């Protein structure tokens, strides 16, 4: 058991990043509006996440560089390189600033569900995230997030079990794809909240903090497989919990907690609230961290976790998150918009990753095999198709 935990870490931080309040909100809406019908989208998302995150981890271990750093050094044409850097910086750094408000607001919802309202909650969550990031010790950060992910997972799984779901309906939803009316944006959001573009940058940067030789690839793959599947199970547990209530006026997990209470008692509310709080904290830590790694690679800083250049980025993201969440801006629409935007951004970042993963100069014999490319380009094609449909849907063309 000790050996197993020794080689678990970076991918758990990826899970901590994608199981945030955005995921909880989108999964809640999917369950309330469509029951178990969209569970297949989570299964697809888990497979896609494993494939792409394995590539990101392999890139980080073999090249000992982050994805944004590799892209910056491998694009030779100065204009194309500048455009790529601007796209990545704006999408990840600015995007994560928007996410951070939702992450902190989600953690606040968890606290409010149990303790009642208080204007101090955003600052409390911000301070916890600040302390863990400022310590600048990867092992401390990893252990804190692994603990929070375990708490979050147990909380959501117990909530789902308490609802006693129809297993036949769950299995059908997982393996028989259906497209209920008005479900396309929810499907995009489920994929966008799981296959998160910034996690590709985060994972490539984190693995080199823990591993540095090709022999470590097996540990990284096992870590990715276990952590991402666990994250997928948690997301499905939230959908399953939401599918069990008969409310239609549900906009977030706090509403889900209230809906569960009459059916399953106050305990369900507490488990859900603890899970939501842990989800908010983990994502409030990982979103600024990912933004700092992206800025570090794009701008060629070569900065460490304790560098003030590195810290300046995540501090800025964290402050914006605390500020906007303190204003009391409703995070539900921001979160939904961000998840759809993620689904649209995914093809661009996945395309960059696939291009790099076939570069012999960067990866040598560890570049993508034919099998890797088949899976990778299939995921890219699905992402392009769903992204295009979501754009058309948003602008009411279809």
PyMOL commands that set and color helices and strands:
alter all, ss='L'
color gray80, all
select helices_A, chain A and resi 2-6+10-18+21-34+39-63+67-74+78-115+121-135+138-162+167-175+184-194+197-210+214-243+253-264+266-298+308-326+331-357+360-366+370-394
alter helices_A, ss='H'
color red, helices_A
deselect
rebuild
show_as cartoon
